[in-house]
Amino acid sequence: MAEFNQELDASGLNCPLPILRAKKSLSAMGAGEVLHIISTDPGSVKDFEAFAKQTGNELLESREDSGKFHFLMKKS
């Protein structure tokens, strides 16, 4: 896994909460910084892909590991 500046554990939260929390975290971060998001909601895979397209933030990584979904998002 690549390096990241901040981690957000959204485990147990359902859509749209992981996205809303990520949006809030990203807004406090500087351009080029990377947020690692952990989610247990399978719907978050498509949500974060759409979120990246809509916001211009870059989704560097999206993977599943033991029922948890990990995303690396780089602030634009």
VENLIN-V984374 format. One record per pair of residues at least 6 apart in sequence whose C-alpha atoms are under 8 Angstrom apart, sorted by the first residue. I is the first residue (numbers start at 1). J is the second residue. Records with the same first field share a line. If there is no record, write none. Layout:
# VENLIN-V984374
I=J ; J
This chain:
# VENLIN-V984374
3=34
4=33 ; 34 ; 35 ; 36 ; 72
5=33 ; 34 ; 35 ; 36
6=34 ; 35 ; 36
7=35 ; 36 ; 37 ; 38
8=21 ; 22 ; 25 ; 35 ; 36 ; 37 ; 38
9=37 ; 38 ; 39
10=17 ; 18 ; 21 ; 37 ; 38 ; 39 ; 40
11=38 ; 39 ; 40 ; 41 ; 68
12=39 ; 40 ; 41
13=39 ; 40 ; 41
14=40 ; 41
15=41 ; 43 ; 44
18=39 ; 44
19=44 ; 47 ; 48 ; 51
22=35 ; 37
25=35
26=35 ; 75
29=75
30=75
31=74 ; 75 ; 76
32=74 ; 75 ; 76
33=74 ; 75
34=72 ; 73 ; 74 ; 75
35=71 ; 72 ; 73 ; 74 ; 75
36=70 ; 71 ; 72 ; 73
37=69 ; 70 ; 71 ; 72 ; 73
38=68 ; 69 ; 70 ; 71
39=68 ; 69 ; 70
40=67 ; 68 ; 69
41=68 ; 69
42=69
44=69
45=62 ; 69
48=59 ; 71
49=59
51=57
52=58 ; 59 ; 73
56=76
57=73 ; 74 ; 75 ; 76
58=73 ; 74 ; 75 ; 76
59=71 ; 72 ; 73 ; 74
60=71 ; 72 ; 73 ; 74
61=70 ; 71 ; 72 ; 73
62=69 ; 70 ; 71 ; 72
63=69 ; 70 ; 71
64=70
